[in-house]
Amino acid sequence: MARPALTGRPATESRPAPPVPAGRRSRGTRLLLLLPGLVLFLAFFVAPLSVMIAISLMRGNPIAGDPIVFTLEHYRRIFGDSFYMRVLWNTIKLGLVATAASLVLGYPLAYQLARTREPGARRIMLVAVLSPMLVGIVVRIYGWMSILADTGLINATLMKLGVLSRPLPLMYNEFGIVVALVHVFIPFMILTISGVISGIDESLEEAAENLGATRWQAFREVTLPLSLPGILAGCLLVFSLTVSSYVVPILMGGFQYMTLPILVYQEIAGIFNFAFGAALAVLLLAVGLSVIVLYYRILSLVGQGVLQ
Amino acid sequence: MARVELREVTKRFDQMVAVDAVSQVIQDGEFFSLLGPSGCGKTTTLRMVAGFIEPTAGSILFDGRDVTNVPAHRRETGMVFQHYALFPHRTVLENVAFGLRMRKVPQDEIRRRVRDALALVELSGMEQRYPRQLSGGQQQRVALARVLVIEPKVLLLDEPLGALDKKLREQMQFELRRLQQKVGITTIYVTHDQEEALTLCDRIAVMKDGRIIQVGTPAEIYRQPASRFVADFIGSSNFLAGRVVGASGGEVEVETPTGWRLAASEAGRQRVQAGAPVFVAVRPERIRLSTEQPDLANRVHARLQGMKFIGDAILYQLTLEAGEQLTVKVPADRAAPQLEPGTTVWLGWRCEDSLLLTE
């Protein structure tokens, strides 16, 4: 059969058009297919962030007759004042401590969850891990208050027993905030790590034991390094969630412990200083972004053999 | 190297008996195979020898020393897993060095022994590769080098060729045999592939439902299976049911329900009573197919159902009057002239080719 191109006639209409290979769609079609994602991305990420960054660089109030001027003065104020630097450090410290505590407490649980084969036991563990997420955050924090407050369960019991003469400071400080933060965000750590561990072939540990490694050595040499991607992802999640959390530090800290999200809220909703609040929010964003950059750095460093 | 002894080893999981009072001695330097269908308890037995699971009852001895309660990491066995279980985050070098490092062997000795082990499996120069950069056959050889380097008392192989394709599997069979003979290590080889067991091993233990039902050299197991199950599992067999009608001079006469008289050699089997129900087993390649009555001790009339060309041979499918199915294997170069399905033909075989089975 002669090829249509040689006869100069268009391709025979009766033949079904061959499927267009992915790479050869017309420009228009490709843009059209991109559109939904693009709209979402623009409307929910690019636009608000641009507005926030723009506001953080402005001064003035047109309504009050104060002309708008672009300026770096908000950032200069943040970096020039030790108070804001201390709040920044407090926020990061809270994130680091809560992340480390979640990791230490969560890893054994995640391991157990991944290695439990019996479906009934597995289901119970999973529900137990997820249950904190089924209760509203405020309710959970009131639960912690009734345990940790000066007249709460622990202090009241110890004082009744005569062990203490004055209550231990368990709340309205860093300790109380970390306890509640860990409780709220640990499921993210457990589920992320457990997902990675359950993908590690159990016979690897057996092979290590067979070659002379004790249980602990087999874990340290094989399972732990192979679960590193899960550890990193879990830490990234918990850290970014804790540094941006607002309700927990405010309720458990009782305004005694200042963090960036609380400060942002006060500036914007309290004293209507949108520009300065936006600058603080950009700072918070920078903290989160730098952790993500760090995450990819570490991942590519250790990733050699760990990632398939 | 060690002599391995299993004494009444039993493993129960809840109510299920996985391994049922298995007793077996594996000689020093022997290549021993546990052969059976999946779920017969062969892997569970191997894992008990390795120390990954504890027997419910019974004991395991290496060179007469009871190791039943010795944990896996101090048992000095070398196990090659079905999917090799190479450490994906470690290079070939680190994988092979792992066991020596756990034993706190000095660095320069580790280097020397790893080099020798990799040379043994012909993988020199691959030290810095990661497992995922190797082919299946190469991964297999790294797994072997990794256990051989620690000079274990027993080499345990759990379906080690199962994940390879057919060509490579055959090649690795020879490789395994060569290595085992060179190192002279006691080896327990678990497989469900009868051909592998027949080619590789000094002795085979056929397992079924948690028990060893027959032990012998490949030739013994193939020529004198003790039961219908073994005869069917090792190679393939035709079975004809019948009753013993007489015995003389080491020959037993069996009558089939439709009246054919078959002769079978006793071949040292237990005596059978006249009238006892038995099976006569005969291998497909032992049966002669002809259009004229053959001059052989056993002959039956059968109807051709169909045939199948399998390359080096032709398989003929036939039925007897009572509906018994028979398969006859004829080498392709000696194949009978084209026969139409439905033709009636004669089948014949020698007395010593029919095997008497009581179960």
Boltz contact constraints between the chains, C-beta under 6 A:
constraints:
  - contact:
      token1: [A, 203]
      token2: [B, 81]
      max_distance: 6.0
  - contact:
      token1: [A, 203]
      token2: [B, 85]
      max_distance: 6.0
  - contact:
      token1: [A, 204]
      token2: [B, 85]
      max_distance: 6.0
  - contact:
      token1: [A, 206]
      token2: [B, 52]
      max_distance: 6.0
  - contact:
      token1: [A, 207]
      token2: [B, 85]
      max_distance: 6.0
  - contact:
      token1: [A, 209]
      token2: [B, 72]
      max_distance: 6.0
  - contact:
      token1: [A, 209]
      token2: [B, 73]
      max_distance: 6.0
  - contact:
      token1: [A, 210]
      token2: [B, 72]
      max_distance: 6.0
  - contact:
      token1: [A, 210]
      token2: [B, 79]
      max_distance: 6.0
  - contact:
      token1: [A, 211]
      token2: [B, 98]
      max_distance: 6.0
  - contact:
      token1: [A, 211]
      token2: [B, 99]
      max_distance: 6.0
  - contact:
      token1: [A, 211]
      token2: [B, 102]
      max_distance: 6.0
  - contact:
      token1: [A, 212]
      token2: [B, 73]
      max_distance: 6.0
  - contact:
      token1: [A, 212]
      token2: [B, 99]
      max_distance: 6.0
  - contact:
      token1: [A, 212]
      token2: [B, 102]
      max_distance: 6.0
  - contact:
      token1: [A, 212]
      token2: [B, 103]
      max_distance: 6.0
  - contact:
      token1: [A, 213]
      token2: [B, 73]
      max_distance: 6.0
  - contact:
      token1: [A, 213]
      token2: [B, 102]
      max_distance: 6.0
  - contact:
      token1: [A, 214]
      token2: [B, 73]
      max_distance: 6.0
  - contact:
      token1: [A, 222]
      token2: [B, 87]
      max_distance: 6.0
  - contact:
      token1: [A, 225]
      token2: [B, 89]
      max_distance: 6.0
  - contact:
      token1: [A, 226]
      token2: [B, 89]
      max_distance: 6.0
  - contact:
      token1: [A, 305]
      token2: [B, 88]
      max_distance: 6.0
  - contact:
      token1: [A, 305]
      token2: [B, 89]
      max_distance: 6.0
  - contact:
      token1: [A, 305]
      token2: [B, 130]
      max_distance: 6.0
  - contact:
      token1: [A, 306]
      token2: [B, 89]
      max_distance: 6.0
